[in-house]
């Protein structure tokens, strides 16, 4: 640019004009290569796609943990018994009207923090928070399954005796 102390290089036909880096007195001006789309993407910080609930390692990888079977949590056990009649015992602390309440109905659904039942006599549906749950009773057998030492245990799995040998003797017990 005239009068600025910077020197411009002449261009020939077919050459692409390259942006020049600013310079101070005594420095030689070097052309800057234009950034390609790949270079721009590589220089932009990226956030890895990590599914909810997975673990991110220090190296930036992620470990996705997916249970093979439903785990043995109350909501899963209640969910396995959908359609059954249940009696649900709840406690509501610091409630002067009713501290404890009993609900009887057919299990329709269960989530991490709630149970939905319907009373067949009235048609009323109840959304109950598991935060207040004490226990649940069923009139018949309970559908129940969980994985223990690689084996699925259900309500029909026979109890077997186990022998554990220790330095002080042999222990026998039911599993």
Secondary structure, 3 states (H helix, E strand, C coil): CCCCCCCCCCCCCCCCCCCECCCCCCCCCCECCCCCHHHHHHHCCCCCCCCCCCEECCCCCEECCCCCCCCCCHHHHHHHCCCCEEEEEEECCCCCCCCEEEEEEEEEEECCCEEEEECCCCCCEEEEEHHHEEEEEECCCCCCEEEECCEEEECCCCCCEEEEEECCEEEEEEC
